[in-house]
Amino acid sequence: MTQDRYVTSTCITNIQRNLNDKLLPSLKQLKKDVDSTSVSFPGFGTIGVLLIGKYGSTQNDIRRMVDDAIATVEAWIESLETIKKNWREAEEKSIVVYR
């Protein structure tokens, strides 16, 4: 037995709101958390001198990835606004009117 599934403008609004209210703040917090993990000398000790360059490079890679993710989610939110308007228009045009 299959279930009927429907997409509505309300569903699109909810997705948009969740991206904006939950995912985006989490990504921004992740970026702050990466910044808070900096380790100053001699945090890794003597052997750590060899690792500190790689550690900083990895932090920069993660910052770039998170920035890319933030930009992508912001683009999704913007695109969903257009999709929602188009979907709403289609919903309104598909309403059966009896005379």
C-alpha positions in Angstrom: 0.0 0.0 0.0 1.4 3.4 -1.0 0.9 6.7 0.7 -0.2 9.7 -1.2 2.3 12.5 -0.7 1.7 16.1 -1.4 3.9 19.1 -1.7 2.3 22.4 -0.6 3.4 25.9 -0.3 3.1 25.5 3.4 5.6 22.6 3.2 8.0 24.7 1.2 7.6 27.5 3.8 8.4 25.1 6.6 11.6 23.9 4.9 12.6 27.4 4.3 12.0 28.4 7.9 13.9 25.3 9.2 16.9 26.2 7.0 16.8 29.8 8.2 16.1 29.2 11.8 18.0 25.9 12.5 20.6 25.0 9.9 22.0 28.5 9.2 22.6 29.4 12.8 24.2 26.0 13.4 26.6 26.5 10.5 27.5 30.0 11.8 28.1 28.5 15.3 30.3 25.8 13.8 32.5 28.5 12.2 32.8 30.3 15.6 33.6 26.9 17.2 36.4 26.4 14.7 37.8 29.8 15.5 37.8 28.9 19.2 40.0 25.8 18.6 43.1 27.8 17.9 46.1 26.4 19.8 48.9 28.8 20.6 52.5 27.9 21.1 53.5 25.6 22.8 50.0 24.0 23.0 51.0 20.9 21.1 54.4 20.6 22.9 57.7 20.0 21.2 56.4 17.4 18.8 53.5 19.7 18.1 55.7 22.2 16.3 55.6 19.8 13.4 51.8 19.6 13.5 50.8 23.2 14.1 51.1 24.2 10.4 48.9 21.3 9.3 46.5 22.1 12.1 46.1 25.7 11.1 45.7 24.6 7.4 43.0 22.2 8.4 41.2 25.0 10.3 41.3 27.2 7.3 40.0 24.4 5.1 37.0 23.9 7.5 36.3 27.6 7.6 36.2 27.7 3.8 33.9 24.7 3.7 31.6 26.2 6.3 31.5 29.5 4.4 30.6 27.6 1.2 27.9 25.7 3.1 26.5 29.0 4.5 26.4 30.5 1.1 24.7 27.4 -0.4 22.0 27.4 2.3 21.4 31.1 1.9 21.0 30.5 -1.9 18.5 27.7 -1.2 16.5 29.9 1.1 16.3 32.6 -1.6 15.5 30.0 -4.3 12.8 28.5 -2.1 11.1 31.9 -2.0 10.7 31.9 -5.8 9.6 28.2 -5.7 7.0 29.0 -3.0 5.5 31.9 -5.0 5.3 29.8 -8.1 3.8 26.8 -6.2 1.2 29.1 -4.5 0.2 30.5 -7.9 -0.2 26.9 -9.2 -2.3 26.0 -6.1 -4.6 28.9 -6.6 -5.0 28.2 -10.3 -5.8 24.5 -9.7 -8.7 25.3 -7.4 -12.0 24.0 -8.9 -14.6 26.8 -9.0 -18.3 25.8 -9.4 -20.7 28.3 -10.9 
